[in-house]
Amino acid sequence: MISQQSAIGSPEKLRLVSLPINNIYVYYCDMQQFNIDPGLLFGCLNQTDQRRYQSFKNVSRQRQFAMSRWLIKQCLKQLFAVSTSHDYQLIDYARWRVMETDANYSVSISHSGHYIAAAIAAFPCSIGIDIEQHKSRNFTELVKIFSTPTEQNLVCNHSEQQQSFYRLWTAKEAFLKVTQSSFELVCRENLAICLQHNLGQVAGHHYLTGYLEESKYSYSVMTNADATMQVQEFALN
């Protein structure tokens, strides 16, 4: 059984999508609502990620990168009482290992524009999440690159072509992450149902799609775990 509840609340909060049966949590964070010193963000990174951070020339990209790790640490603290000062190892962008305790968490990370998204579970599973800021593009031509004829027809004939395009785009990206399939295989997988229903099952996975900031962003999350999805607000302590 899959259910959904709209998320409404203060912009000073993190947006939480909770999958309570299997305890999978998906958070959305508007970076504009958090004024965090760059030095503190840098300090929350492990040595590998600090080197990556320093390799980025763009300050906005550095902030996106660091805040995605900061967000995971904040979530782990609130969900599982893991200290935010812990050292970590991010393995294949899918598993977060707390070095001090050797605890492992399934994770997925995405960021676009001024939004960060992170999914976390305390048990072994596959999770894929993607968030994309809407931009003007030649959707009719671009959709041909990564979709099936059925999906192309739905996008090109949709009254809100931009929203439909990004809904499919994020679903494909989430499916790519959750399955670790090749780009070619993901392109051939028919995810048209994601354009017709915002939550359900497709290709053996549970999915949820939606919009943030008055449809300026699209997001999709997929998991191979049997789960009920509920959207709600989560306050950052």
ChimeraX attribute file (.defattr): number of C-alpha atoms within 10 A of each C-alpha:
attribute: neighborCount
match mode: 1-to-1
recipient: residues
	/A:1	7
	/A:2	15
	/A:3	13
	/A:4	15
	/A:5	10
	/A:6	11
	/A:7	15
	/A:8	10
	/A:9	13
	/A:10	11
	/A:11	13
	/A:12	14
	/A:13	17
	/A:14	24
	/A:15	24
	/A:16	22
	/A:17	24
	/A:18	23
	/A:19	21
	/A:20	12
	/A:21	11
	/A:22	16
	/A:23	17
	/A:24	23
	/A:25	21
	/A:26	26
	/A:27	22
	/A:28	24
	/A:29	23
	/A:30	18
	/A:31	17
	/A:32	11
	/A:33	12
	/A:34	11
	/A:35	7
	/A:36	12
	/A:37	9
	/A:38	13
	/A:39	8
	/A:40	11
	/A:41	18
	/A:42	21
	/A:43	13
	/A:44	20
	/A:45	24
	/A:46	16
	/A:47	14
	/A:48	11
	/A:49	18
	/A:50	17
	/A:51	11
	/A:52	14
	/A:53	20
	/A:54	12
	/A:55	10
	/A:56	13
	/A:57	9
	/A:58	10
	/A:59	12
	/A:60	12
	/A:61	15
	/A:62	19
	/A:63	19
	/A:64	20
	/A:65	23
	/A:66	22
	/A:67	25
	/A:68	23
	/A:69	22
	/A:70	19
	/A:71	22
	/A:72	21
	/A:73	23
	/A:74	18
	/A:75	24
	/A:76	18
	/A:77	16
	/A:78	15
	/A:79	14
	/A:80	10
	/A:81	11
	/A:82	16
	/A:83	13
	/A:84	16
	/A:85	11
	/A:86	16
	/A:87	16
	/A:88	23
	/A:89	18
	/A:90	18
	/A:91	12
	/A:92	9
	/A:93	12
	/A:94	21
	/A:95	21
	/A:96	23
	/A:97	18
	/A:98	17
	/A:99	12
	/A:100	9
	/A:101	11
	/A:102	11
	/A:103	13
	/A:104	19
	/A:105	20
	/A:106	21
	/A:107	27
	/A:108	27
	/A:109	24
	/A:110	21
	/A:111	21
	/A:112	16
	/A:113	15
	/A:114	15
	/A:115	21
	/A:116	24
	/A:117	26
	/A:118	26
	/A:119	29
	/A:120	25
	/A:121	23
	/A:122	19
	/A:123	14
	/A:124	13
	/A:125	18
	/A:126	20
	/A:127	30
	/A:128	28
	/A:129	30
	/A:130	29
	/A:131	31
	/A:132	23
	/A:133	18
	/A:134	17
	/A:135	11
	/A:136	6
	/A:137	10
	/A:138	9
	/A:139	16
	/A:140	16
	/A:141	10
	/A:142	12
	/A:143	20
	/A:144	15
	/A:145	11
	/A:146	18
	/A:147	23
	/A:148	17
	/A:149	13
	/A:150	11
	/A:151	22
	/A:152	22
	/A:153	15
	/A:154	17
	/A:155	25
	/A:156	18
	/A:157	11
	/A:158	14
	/A:159	10
	/A:160	10
	/A:161	15
	/A:162	20
	/A:163	21
	/A:164	21
	/A:165	25
	/A:166	26
	/A:167	26
	/A:168	27
	/A:169	21
	/A:170	23
	/A:171	28
	/A:172	27
	/A:173	22
	/A:174	27
	/A:175	27
	/A:176	21
	/A:177	24
	/A:178	21
	/A:179	16
	/A:180	12
	/A:181	12
	/A:182	10
	/A:183	12
	/A:184	12
	/A:185	10
	/A:186	21
	/A:187	17
	/A:188	12
	/A:189	16
	/A:190	16
	/A:191	21
	/A:192	20
	/A:193	14
	/A:194	24
	/A:195	20
	/A:196	10
	/A:197	13
	/A:198	15
	/A:199	22
	/A:200	18
	/A:201	18
	/A:202	16
	/A:203	11
	/A:204	11
	/A:205	19
	/A:206	20
	/A:207	28
	/A:208	24
	/A:209	23
	/A:210	19
	/A:211	18
	/A:212	17
	/A:213	10
	/A:214	7
	/A:215	13
	/A:216	14
	/A:217	21
	/A:218	26
	/A:219	26
	/A:220	27
	/A:221	30
	/A:222	30
	/A:223	25
	/A:224	17
	/A:225	19
	/A:226	15
	/A:227	20
	/A:228	20
	/A:229	26
	/A:230	18
	/A:231	20
	/A:232	17
	/A:233	19
	/A:234	20
	/A:235	13
	/A:236	13
	/A:237	7
